[in-house]
Amino acid sequence: MDILASLGDGFLIALTFENLALAAIGCLLGTIIGAMPGLGPSNGVAILIPLAFSLGLPATPALILLTSVYYGAMYGGRISSILINIPGDEPAMMTCLDGYPMARAGRAGEALAISGIASFVGAFFATWGLVYLAPQLVKVALLFGPAEYFALFALAFATIGGVAARNQMKAAFAMGIGLLIAMIGVDLQTGVARFSFNNIHLYDGIDFLVVIVGLFALSEVFIFLEHRAGGGVDAGRVEMGRSMPTAKVMKDVTPAMMRSTVIGFIAGVLPGAGASLGSFLAYTVEKKISDKNGTFGKGDPRGVAAPEAGNNAAAGGALVPMLALGVPGSGTTAVLLSLLLALNITPGPLLFQKNPDVVWGLIAALFIANIMLLALNLPLVKFFVQVLRVPTRYLMPAVAMISFVGIYGISGSTFDLLVMVAFGVIGWLFRKADIPLVPVILGVLLGKLMETNLRRELTISDGNWWALIDSPLSIAIWACAIVGFVLPILLRRYVRFARVPQTGDDLTGQ
């Protein structure tokens, strides 16, 4: 009952005009961002963080805005997947397999409606999972000491992007770069400047918001400049057909949605797994259970419902470790973690005690955002189809403008703008080399916390390194970290995500 009472208090916070307006704006922007191929939730949230600070939003409204963008982008990714066979983001890849064949068969409206309903079901029940699981996880986290937290951060580094990573060595290299960036500045324990090169601007380190906006937002602009893909996409070659599925179709897809919601939520709670794994597992399991007649990959509505419920449930599940442990469950929650830290709010076990208004206001807003997204996505499908036709040459200058104005508004430093451009170039080079960006962000965000807990444990144990594996809990976490890093290497052919063909000719290849 205490949980429900806290949730009720959260609704009192969320149900204000300002917060409802921010949730609606976030849902609309998020859906548009998700529908644009290549942007996705991580980029969308990273682009809008400077805007949230420029508006001077307090902690709860800022989180409501950006988590609504997060949920909206997860919804929106399905639109381009179904209509033009180009996923808006990686979790929407599996939706292409049956969504695009449905669109080619004149059932695009039906596929979009099924995916919208499945997204709502997955996100709604995952939010209830967040309500009940996060406070329980907090109780376990209170048992953690410095050694356990150090191991937990190592687990996050080992598993983030693990299953979806195409090259574990590149992921490890990216983590090292992130940790190196986190070490820049004056060491608070010794007072010695590290990697500052006698530049006074680097004595305080590099602001992680500058790193995030550069790596995600500006690198996308540089990719656009490289390819100069200025036109919008052709979203008019498919027939929309009926706008809502029949009762029989909904009856057929409902079991798939429920199974996939459970699978996606579990995948989201695991640090580093995220929505991509949730979508992949949901589709794979549903195909094994339901594909008796070989219809998956040829336009089966269950093949649309399963990955959409799975990836949206994983999006909600990824918030559990971020809020309860301070460890992001996905790339987008790593970006949201940076927002919390920038607002001087420390995620983890004490968050529910020190900032209950922030946590429960956010969770209540997620319920509201889900209803808003369902209301937006069913009747406004034709509007979002038109958004796909917006030329990129108009979109990318807006992204660059928001990035520069936002970062300058936060710091008032032209040096930070130069650093942001430098990280934009680094992000562009990393993308060309297929080096993941999320481990870099994790290193920047968690590097100092990891170092602090390491030093604290070594101080307590008088320099005994074995103290890091001195408790059953820390040993279990280290074991999970090792398995999480090594297992994808051994099982790569089974778990790595295949690139979805963009021609629609070979939609069952995995």
LUMKEDREN-879294 format. One record per residue (C-alpha): residue in three letters; y, x, z. Coordinates in pm, 1 decimal. Each point is the difference from the previous one (the first is absolute). Layout:
SITE resn        v        u        w
SITE  ALA        Y        X        Z
...
END
This chain:
SITE resn        v        u        w
SITE  MET      0.0      0.0      0.0
SITE  ASP    232.7    291.7     60.4
SITE  ILE    -37.3     97.7   -365.8
SITE  LEU     87.1   -349.4   -121.4
SITE  ALA    297.5    -12.6    238.2
SITE  SER    122.7    333.1   -137.9
SITE  LEU    -48.9   -127.5   -354.1
SITE  GLY    203.2   -310.0     90.9
SITE  ASP    280.8    226.2    122.3
SITE  GLY    -27.7    184.7   -329.6
SITE  PHE     55.3   -322.3   -195.7
SITE  LEU    312.0    -68.3    206.1
SITE  ILE    127.8    340.3   -117.1
SITE  ALA   -109.3    -39.1   -362.6
SITE  LEU    121.2   -358.2    -46.0
SITE  THR    367.5     84.1    -24.1
SITE  PHE    207.6    -46.5   -313.3
SITE  GLU     50.7    374.8    -46.6
SITE  ASN   -366.8     90.9     37.7
SITE  LEU   -119.7   -288.4   -217.8
SITE  ALA    248.2    101.2   -269.8
SITE  LEU   -112.5    363.7     18.0
SITE  ALA   -365.3   -106.6    -21.3
SITE  ALA     73.7   -212.1   -307.7
SITE  ILE    195.9    280.8   -166.2
SITE  GLY   -275.1    249.8     84.9
SITE  CYS   -270.6   -228.3   -141.1
SITE  LEU    190.5    -51.1   -325.1
SITE  LEU     87.6    368.9    -44.1
SITE  GLY   -350.6    106.4     97.2
SITE  THR   -162.9   -230.9   -252.5
SITE  ILE    230.8    127.7   -274.6
SITE  ILE    -67.0    363.3     96.5
SITE  GLY   -373.8    -62.6     14.3
SITE  ALA      4.0   -163.8   -343.4
SITE  MET    169.9    301.1   -160.8
SITE  PRO   -276.2    241.7   -109.8
SITE  GLY     13.0    333.4    179.9
SITE  LEU    227.6    -85.9    291.5
SITE  GLY   -228.6   -155.2    262.5
SITE  PRO     57.1    -62.4    372.4
SITE  SER     47.0    363.5    108.6
SITE  ASN    278.6     59.0   -250.9
SITE  GLY    153.1   -339.8     68.5
SITE  VAL     22.9     53.7    374.3
SITE  ALA    123.6    358.5    -45.8
SITE  ILE    274.7   -114.8   -238.6
SITE  LEU    122.7   -271.2    236.7
SITE  ILE     -2.3    200.4    326.3
SITE  PRO    343.8    152.1    -76.0
SITE  LEU    126.4   -349.4    -84.4
SITE  ALA   -115.0   -130.4    338.4
SITE  PHE    190.7    278.6    174.8
SITE  SER    306.5    -46.5   -219.0
SITE  LEU     13.9   -364.6    107.3
SITE  GLY    -12.3    109.5    364.6
SITE  LEU   -298.0   -219.7     78.2
SITE  PRO   -145.7     17.5    352.9
SITE  ALA   -364.3     93.6     47.8
SITE  THR   -163.5   -344.1    -19.7
SITE  PRO    190.9   -131.2   -306.4
SITE  ALA    -51.9    331.7   -182.0
SITE  LEU   -373.9    -13.0     64.2
SITE  ILE    -16.4   -365.3   -104.9
SITE  LEU    175.0     81.7   -328.6
SITE  LEU   -221.3    297.1    -86.0
SITE  THR   -332.6   -146.8    109.4
SITE  SER     84.2   -308.4   -208.6
SITE  VAL     55.6    237.0   -291.7
SITE  TYR   -337.5    158.9     82.4
SITE  TYR   -185.6   -331.8      0.0
SITE  GLY    193.2   -121.5   -305.2
SITE  ALA    -89.7    310.6   -199.7
SITE  MET   -366.6    -50.8     86.8
SITE  TYR     30.1   -351.5   -141.7
SITE  GLY    197.4    109.5   -305.9
SITE  GLY   -236.7    272.5   -116.5
SITE  ARG   -236.2   -261.7   -139.2
SITE  ILE    250.7   -139.7   -252.6
SITE  SER      1.3    292.4   -242.4
SITE  SER   -371.9     58.1     63.4
SITE  ILE    -84.5   -349.3   -122.7
SITE  LEU    254.5    -37.7   -278.5
SITE  ILE      5.8    343.9   -164.0
SITE  ASN   -295.5    185.6    159.2
SITE  ILE    229.5    256.3    162.6
SITE  PRO    -27.2     -3.6    381.1
SITE  GLY    329.4    -11.4    183.9
SITE  ASP   -153.5    234.9    257.9
SITE  GLU   -336.0    161.8     72.5
SITE  PRO   -144.0   -281.1    218.0
SITE  ALA     53.9   -243.1   -289.9
SITE  MET   -224.9    201.8   -232.3
SITE  MET   -307.8   -205.0     79.4
SITE  THR    185.3   -322.7    -80.2
SITE  CYS     24.4    115.0   -362.9
SITE  LEU   -376.6    -17.6    -41.2
SITE  ASP    -16.0   -380.6     -1.0
SITE  GLY    364.7   -103.2      7.3
SITE  TYR     86.5    131.1   -346.2
SITE  PRO   -307.4   -156.4   -168.1
SITE  MET    100.8   -333.4    155.9
SITE  ALA    349.5     45.0   -143.1
SITE  ARG   -138.7     80.2   -345.5
SITE  ALA   -208.3   -315.7     20.6
SITE  GLY    313.8   -210.7     54.2
SITE  ARG    -40.9    -26.8    379.7
SITE  ALA    284.0    228.0    110.8
SITE  GLY    166.7   -268.6    213.0
SITE  GLU   -327.2    -79.4    171.7
SITE  ALA    -69.9    369.7     66.2
SITE  LEU    348.7     51.4    145.2
SITE  ALA    -38.0   -305.6    224.5
SITE  ILE   -343.3    111.8    126.3
SITE  SER    129.8    349.9     70.3
SITE  GLY    302.5   -140.5    184.9
SITE  ILE   -214.6   -224.0    218.4
SITE  ALA   -248.3    282.9     64.9
SITE  SER    286.8    231.5     94.4
SITE  PHE    125.3   -259.1    247.8
SITE  VAL   -344.6    -48.8    155.3
SITE  GLY    -58.5    375.7     36.1
SITE  ALA    343.6     73.7    145.4
SITE  PHE      5.1   -305.3    229.1
SITE  PHE   -331.0     69.5    172.1
SITE  ALA     71.3    373.6     10.4
SITE  THR    320.2    -74.3    190.0
SITE  TRP   -203.5   -195.1    254.9
SITE  GLY   -227.3    303.7     21.5
SITE  LEU    308.6    211.1     67.9
SITE  VAL    104.1   -241.5    277.4
SITE  TYR   -328.4     32.9    188.8
SITE  LEU   -120.4    351.2    -87.5
SITE  ALA    317.0    206.3     45.3
SITE  PRO     46.2    -82.2    373.5
SITE  GLN   -367.7     83.3     63.0
SITE  LEU     36.8    329.8   -183.3
SITE  VAL    302.0     75.3    217.8
SITE  LYS   -222.4    -20.3    310.3
SITE  VAL   -233.3    260.6   -149.1
SITE  ALA    292.7    217.9   -106.6
SITE  LEU    125.7     17.0    359.3
SITE  LEU   -306.6    217.2     70.2
SITE  PHE    130.2    262.0   -242.7
SITE  GLY    133.3    334.2    118.4
SITE  PRO    160.0    279.9   -205.4
SITE  ALA   -338.5    123.6   -128.1
SITE  GLU   -100.2   -348.5   -114.9
SITE  TYR    332.5    -59.3   -171.3
SITE  PHE    -24.9    335.9   -176.1
SITE  ALA   -347.7    -97.7   -122.1
SITE  LEU    127.8   -341.8   -105.6
SITE  PHE    274.0    154.6   -211.5
SITE  ALA   -259.9    231.8   -152.2
SITE  LEU   -206.2   -309.1    -82.3
SITE  ALA    297.9   -151.8   -178.5
SITE  PHE     49.1    318.0   -203.0
SITE  ALA   -369.6     21.1    -83.9
SITE  THR    -41.0   -359.6   -110.6
SITE  ILE    333.5   -108.5   -146.0
SITE  GLY    -69.3    -64.4   -364.2
SITE  GLY   -345.6    146.9     60.0
SITE  VAL   -222.4   -243.3   -181.8
SITE  ALA    250.3    -61.2   -279.1
SITE  ALA    102.2    365.6    -35.5
SITE  ARG   -109.6    159.3   -323.6
SITE  ASN      6.4    350.8    140.6
SITE  GLN    -33.7     74.2    370.5
SITE  MET    132.2    354.4    -38.7
SITE  LYS    320.8   -130.8   -153.2
SITE  ALA     29.0   -245.5    288.4
SITE  ALA    -44.4    288.4    247.6
SITE  PHE    265.9    201.1   -185.0
SITE  ALA    239.9   -295.5     20.9
SITE  MET    -65.6    -31.1    375.0
SITE  GLY     82.8    368.7     43.9
SITE  ILE    328.9    -45.6   -185.7
SITE  GLY     87.9   -293.0    223.0
SITE  LEU    -75.8    195.8    318.1
SITE  LEU    208.7    291.3   -128.9
SITE  ILE    296.8   -231.7    -57.8
SITE  ALA    -40.2   -142.3    351.6
SITE  MET     30.5    351.9    147.4
SITE  ILE    342.2     63.1   -154.5
SITE  GLY    276.8     20.4    260.8
SITE  VAL     55.7    129.4    350.6
SITE  ASP   -312.1      2.9    216.6
SITE  LEU     90.8   -210.7    303.4
SITE  GLN   -228.8    201.8    227.7
SITE  THR    112.5    351.6    -89.9
SITE  GLY    340.9    -61.7   -158.0
SITE  VAL    -98.1    209.2   -302.9
SITE  ALA     94.0   -121.6   -347.7
SITE  ARG   -299.0    -33.3   -231.7
SITE  PHE     14.9      3.1   -381.5
SITE  SER    372.4    -72.5      6.5
SITE  PHE    104.0    307.8   -205.1
SITE  ASN    316.7     24.5    210.9
SITE  ASN    123.5   -329.6   -145.7
SITE  ILE    173.0   -200.5    270.2
SITE  HIS    -91.4   -326.9   -173.6
SITE  LEU   -370.0     72.6     59.7
SITE  TYR     27.4     69.6    373.4
SITE  ASP    -69.9   -366.7     77.0
SITE  GLY   -284.1    -12.1   -249.6
SITE  ILE    -25.6   -221.4   -306.7
SITE  ASP     43.4   -373.6     53.1
SITE  PHE   -326.7   -172.1    -90.8
SITE  LEU    187.9   -284.7   -167.3
SITE  VAL    145.8    250.7   -244.8
SITE  VAL   -349.9    130.0    -73.4
SITE  ILE   -147.7   -346.9    -45.4
SITE  VAL    272.1   -134.4   -229.7
SITE  GLY     -8.7    318.4   -207.7
SITE  LEU   -377.4     13.9    -36.0
SITE  PHE    -51.1   -367.8    -75.0
SITE  ALA    317.1   -145.2   -151.4
SITE  LEU    166.0    290.0   -183.3
SITE  SER   -327.6    137.2   -134.7
SITE  GLU    -52.0   -338.7   -167.3
SITE  VAL    342.9     38.7   -164.1
SITE  PHE    -90.4    349.2   -124.9
SITE  ILE   -325.8   -130.5   -146.8
SITE  PHE    201.8   -264.3   -183.7
SITE  LEU    239.3    266.6   -132.8
SITE  GLU   -296.5    204.1   -119.4
SITE  HIS   -165.2   -282.0   -192.5
SITE  ARG    315.0   -202.3    -79.3
SITE  ALA   -199.8   -321.3      0.7
SITE  GLY    306.4   -223.3    -24.4
SITE  GLY   -146.4   -329.8   -111.8
SITE  GLY   -150.3   -280.9    201.9
SITE  VAL   -366.5    -84.1    -32.5
SITE  ASP   -143.6   -268.9   -222.8
SITE  ALA    -95.9   -278.7    236.5
SITE  GLY     17.6   -276.7   -254.0
SITE  ARG   -324.5     50.2   -189.2
SITE  VAL   -217.8   -208.0    234.2
SITE  GLU    -22.3   -375.8     45.4
SITE  MET     85.4   -120.9    349.2
SITE  GLY   -219.7   -310.4    -18.4
SITE  ARG    -25.3   -223.1    306.7
SITE  SER    201.5    111.9    299.8
SITE  MET   -254.1    -87.9    270.8
SITE  PRO   -378.9     39.5     18.8
SITE  THR   -226.6   -301.8     28.2
SITE  ALA   -156.1   -105.3    329.0
SITE  LYS   -338.6    127.0   -121.5
SITE  VAL    139.4    345.3    -74.4
SITE  MET    165.1     15.6    342.1
SITE  LYS   -328.5    -99.3    162.2
SITE  ASP   -175.4    282.0   -186.4
SITE  VAL    253.6    268.5     92.2
SITE  THR     50.4    -94.4    367.0
SITE  PRO   -310.8    186.8    130.6
SITE  ALA    106.6    306.0   -200.4
SITE  MET    347.0    -10.6    156.5
SITE  MET   -136.3    -25.3    353.9
SITE  ARG   -253.6    282.4    -41.9
SITE  SER    258.5    222.9   -164.6
SITE  THR    253.9    -67.7    275.0
SITE  VAL   -238.7    138.6    262.1
SITE  ILE    -88.8    302.6   -214.8
SITE  GLY    364.4     71.9    -83.9
SITE  PHE    120.1    -28.5    359.5
SITE  ILE   -264.4    245.9    123.9
SITE  ALA     91.5    242.5   -279.0
SITE  GLY    369.2    -29.7     88.8
SITE  VAL    -53.8     73.6    368.4
SITE  LEU   -175.4    328.3    -82.2
SITE  PRO    268.3    273.4    -13.1
SITE  GLY     44.2    123.3   -353.3
SITE  ALA   -209.7   -263.5   -176.6
SITE  GLY    271.2   -249.0    -90.9
SITE  ALA     19.2   -283.9   -250.0
SITE  SER   -156.2    191.0   -289.1
SITE  LEU   -328.7     35.7    185.6
SITE  GLY     22.3   -360.4    122.0
SITE  SER     40.5   -125.3   -356.8
SITE  PHE   -276.9    222.9   -135.2
SITE  LEU   -252.7    -91.1    269.3
SITE  ALA     82.0   -371.0    -15.8
SITE  TYR    -58.4    -13.3   -376.9
SITE  THR   -313.2    213.2     14.5
SITE  VAL   -159.9   -200.8    281.8
SITE  GLU     89.0   -332.5   -159.1
SITE  LYS   -142.0    110.9   -331.7
SITE  LYS   -331.6     90.2    165.1
SITE  ILE    -12.0   -333.0    186.2
SITE  SER    127.2   -244.2   -260.9
SITE  ASP    -45.6    149.4   -346.3
SITE  LYS   -332.5   -168.1    -78.5
SITE  ASN     82.0    -73.2   -363.9
SITE  GLY    192.2    315.4    -92.9
SITE  THR    336.2   -177.7    -15.1
SITE  PHE    197.5    257.5    201.1
SITE  GLY    222.9    204.7   -227.3
SITE  LYS     15.9   -286.3   -250.4
SITE  GLY    245.2   -229.2    174.4
SITE  ASP   -174.1   -122.9    314.8
SITE  PRO    253.3   -155.5    244.1
SITE  ARG   -194.1    149.4    292.3
SITE  GLY     74.4    343.6   -145.6
SITE  VAL    370.7    -80.9     35.4
SITE  ALA    -17.8   -156.2    346.1
SITE  ALA   -208.3    276.4    160.5
SITE  PRO    220.6    306.4    -64.2
SITE  GLU    321.5   -191.8     68.4
SITE  ALA   -124.2   -128.6    335.8
SITE  GLY   -137.6    346.6     77.0
SITE  ASN    313.4    200.3    -75.8
SITE  ASN    235.0   -239.6    180.1
SITE  ALA   -228.1    -11.6    305.0
SITE  ALA     -3.8    380.8     -2.6
SITE  ALA    381.3      0.6     -8.0
SITE  GLY      4.2   -196.8    324.8
SITE  GLY   -278.6    208.9    151.0
SITE  ALA    187.6    323.7    -73.5
SITE  LEU    275.6   -111.8    237.8
SITE  VAL   -245.5     -0.8    292.8
SITE  PRO    -37.9    379.9     43.7
SITE  MET    367.1     54.3    -85.9
SITE  LEU    127.3   -227.8    275.4
SITE  ALA   -270.1     64.7    262.4
SITE  LEU    -62.8    373.1    -51.5
SITE  GLY    296.2    128.1   -199.2
SITE  VAL   -239.1    102.4   -279.0
SITE  PRO     60.6   -162.7   -339.8
SITE  GLY   -292.8   -173.4   -163.4
SITE  SER    137.9     36.6   -353.5
SITE  GLY    270.4    167.0   -204.4
SITE  THR    241.1   -291.3     35.5
SITE  THR    -45.0    -19.4    376.5
SITE  ALA     75.7    373.5      9.3
SITE  VAL    336.3    -84.1   -157.9
SITE  LEU     49.1   -285.2    250.7
SITE  LEU    -83.2    244.8    278.4
SITE  SER    293.8    212.4   -111.7
SITE  LEU    225.7   -303.1     39.6
SITE  LEU   -115.8    -50.8    358.8
SITE  LEU     59.8    365.4     82.2
SITE  ALA    343.0    -10.0   -163.8
SITE  LEU     84.4   -296.8    224.4
SITE  ASN   -106.8    203.7    306.3
SITE  ILE   -301.7   -225.8     53.3
SITE  THR   -323.0    185.0     71.8
SITE  PRO   -310.5   -183.3   -123.2
SITE  GLY   -306.1     21.0    222.5
SITE  PRO   -140.0   -142.8    322.6
SITE  LEU    337.6    -38.0    170.3
SITE  LEU    160.3   -183.6   -292.3
SITE  PHE   -136.5   -335.2    117.6
SITE  GLN    146.2     62.2    346.4
SITE  LYS    334.3    160.9    -85.7
SITE  ASN     87.6   -195.9   -315.7
SITE  PRO   -191.7   -330.2     12.8
SITE  ASP    284.2   -178.7   -180.0
SITE  VAL    -35.8    233.8   -297.7
SITE  VAL   -379.8    -27.0    -19.1
SITE  TRP    -40.8   -372.8     49.4
SITE  GLY    307.6    -85.3   -205.2
SITE  LEU   -149.2    204.3   -282.9
SITE  ILE   -343.9   -164.8     28.4
SITE  ALA    153.9   -348.6      6.5
SITE  ALA    206.0     92.0   -306.8
SITE  LEU   -319.9     98.7   -181.4
SITE  PHE   -133.3   -353.8     40.8
SITE  ILE    328.4   -138.7   -129.8
SITE  ALA      4.7    246.5   -291.2
SITE  ASN   -351.7   -103.7   -102.9
SITE  ILE    103.3   -364.2    -25.2
SITE  MET    314.3     96.0   -190.9
SITE  LEU   -201.6    212.7   -241.7
SITE  LEU   -243.1   -280.6    -71.6
SITE  ALA    292.2   -236.7    -58.8
SITE  LEU    166.7    255.3   -229.3
SITE  ASN   -301.0    115.6   -196.3
SITE  LEU   -147.8   -332.7   -103.5
SITE  PRO    306.0   -174.8   -153.2
SITE  LEU    194.4    310.6   -110.2
SITE  VAL   -271.0    170.2   -204.8
SITE  LYS    196.1    -41.0   -325.1
SITE  PHE    303.0    166.6    162.1
SITE  PHE   -202.5    304.9    102.2
SITE  VAL   -144.2     17.6   -351.5
SITE  GLN    356.2     31.5   -129.8
SITE  VAL     63.7    280.8    250.7
SITE  LEU   -269.6    203.0   -173.7
SITE  ARG    217.2      3.6   -311.2
SITE  VAL    294.2    173.5    174.1
SITE  PRO     46.8    335.8   -177.8
SITE  THR    -70.2    301.3    218.8
SITE  ARG    326.0    159.4   -115.6
SITE  TYR    182.0   -260.3    211.5
SITE  LEU   -234.7     19.0    297.1
SITE  MET    -10.4    375.6     60.0
SITE  PRO    377.6     58.8     21.5
SITE  ALA      7.2   -269.2    269.4
SITE  VAL   -277.0    182.3    188.2
SITE  ALA    195.9    326.8    -19.9
SITE  MET    323.4   -167.2    111.3
SITE  ILE   -162.8   -162.4    304.2
SITE  SER   -161.6    332.6     94.3
SITE  PHE    321.5    205.4    -15.7
SITE  VAL    228.4   -258.8    159.4
SITE  GLY   -252.8    -78.7    271.6
SITE  ILE    -72.2    357.7    103.2
SITE  TYR    369.1     95.5     -4.1
SITE  GLY     75.6   -308.9    206.6
SITE  ILE   -256.0    109.2    261.2
SITE  SER     92.2    367.8     33.8
SITE  GLY    341.2     40.0   -165.0
SITE  SER   -120.2    339.8   -123.3
SITE  THR      6.4    120.0   -359.7
SITE  PHE   -253.9    264.9    102.8
SITE  ASP   -250.2   -276.6     69.8
SITE  LEU     58.4   -135.8   -349.8
SITE  LEU    -84.6    340.5   -146.7
SITE  VAL   -312.1     19.0    216.5
SITE  MET    -98.3   -349.2   -116.9
SITE  VAL     34.5    105.4   -364.3
SITE  ALA   -211.5    308.1     70.9
SITE  PHE   -274.4   -215.2    148.9
SITE  GLY     29.9   -234.4   -296.6
SITE  VAL    -79.6    295.2   -226.4
SITE  ILE   -287.1    103.1    229.7
SITE  GLY   -135.8   -354.5     -7.4
SITE  TRP     21.4     -4.0   -379.2
SITE  LEU   -189.5    329.4    -23.0
SITE  PHE   -260.7   -119.5    250.8
SITE  ARG    -59.2   -315.4   -200.9
SITE  LYS    -45.1    201.7   -318.0
SITE  ALA   -250.9    221.0    183.7
SITE  ASP   -172.9   -308.7    151.2
SITE  ILE     80.4    117.0    354.3
SITE  PRO     26.5   -298.3    238.6
SITE  LEU    336.4    -60.7    164.4
SITE  VAL   -114.3   -194.2    305.9
SITE  PRO   -150.5    306.3    180.3
SITE  VAL    336.9    173.8    -37.8
SITE  ILE    169.9   -295.2    168.8
SITE  LEU   -260.1     -0.8    277.2
SITE  GLY     57.6    369.0     61.9
SITE  VAL    375.4    -51.5     25.6
SITE  LEU    -34.4   -301.0    231.2
SITE  LEU   -282.0    115.3    227.4
SITE  GLY     38.0    378.0    -14.7
SITE  LYS    232.6     32.3    297.9
SITE  LEU   -198.8   -249.5    207.3
SITE  MET   -317.8    188.0    -80.2
SITE  GLU    158.4    332.5     97.7
SITE  THR    141.1   -147.9    321.9
SITE  ASN   -337.7   -135.6    109.7
SITE  LEU   -172.6    327.1    -87.3
SITE  ARG    245.1    199.6    208.5
SITE  ARG    -20.8   -249.9    284.4
SITE  GLU   -378.7     19.9     14.1
SITE  LEU     -0.9    380.2    -17.5
SITE  THR    256.8     12.1    281.0
SITE  ILE   -210.4   -231.5    217.3
SITE  SER   -318.8    197.5    -68.4
SITE  ASP    166.3    341.0     35.4
SITE  GLY    -56.7     90.5   -364.3
SITE  ASN   -361.1   -117.6    -22.7
SITE  TRP    -55.6   -117.2   -359.5
SITE  TRP   -334.2   -156.5     94.6
SITE  ALA    198.5   -262.4    192.5
SITE  LEU     67.7   -165.2   -335.3
SITE  ILE   -365.0   -110.3    -11.6
SITE  ASP    -54.2    -35.6    372.3
SITE  SER    -41.2   -380.5     17.1
SITE  PRO   -248.1   -237.0   -168.4
SITE  LEU    290.3   -192.5   -153.6
SITE  SER    153.4    307.1   -164.7
SITE  ILE   -341.8    113.5   -124.5
SITE  ALA    -59.0   -342.1   -156.7
SITE  ILE    341.0      6.9   -170.1
SITE  TRP    -57.7    352.1   -134.8
SITE  ALA   -341.6   -109.2   -131.9
SITE  CYS    160.4   -294.2   -179.9
SITE  ALA    264.8    231.3   -144.9
SITE  ILE   -258.9    240.6   -138.8
SITE  VAL   -210.1   -281.3   -145.0
SITE  GLY    309.0   -167.4   -145.1
SITE  PHE    100.0    317.5   -182.3
SITE  VAL   -343.5    116.9   -115.3
SITE  LEU   -168.0   -329.7    -87.2
SITE  PRO    223.9    -83.7   -300.2
SITE  ILE    -80.1    342.2   -146.1
SITE  LEU   -373.7    -64.8     25.9
SITE  LEU     17.1   -359.4   -123.0
SITE  ARG    284.9     31.8   -249.6
SITE  ARG   -186.7   -156.8   -288.8
SITE  TYR    -61.6   -313.1    204.1
SITE  VAL    334.5    -55.4    170.1
SITE  ARG    264.8    147.0   -226.1
SITE  PHE    213.6   -258.7   -175.8
SITE  ALA    -29.1     -2.8   -373.0
SITE  ARG    310.0    -34.4   -214.8
SITE  VAL     17.7   -353.6   -130.2
SITE  PRO     10.6     -9.7   -380.7
SITE  GLN    319.7   -146.1   -135.2
SITE  THR   -140.3   -138.9   -322.2
SITE  GLY   -225.8   -261.0    154.6
SITE  ASP   -296.8    112.6   -209.7
SITE  ASP   -205.0    155.6    276.9
SITE  LEU     81.0   -192.5    311.2
SITE  THR   -326.5     51.1    183.6
SITE  GLY     -6.3    376.8     -4.7
SITE  GLN     19.4    150.9    345.5
END
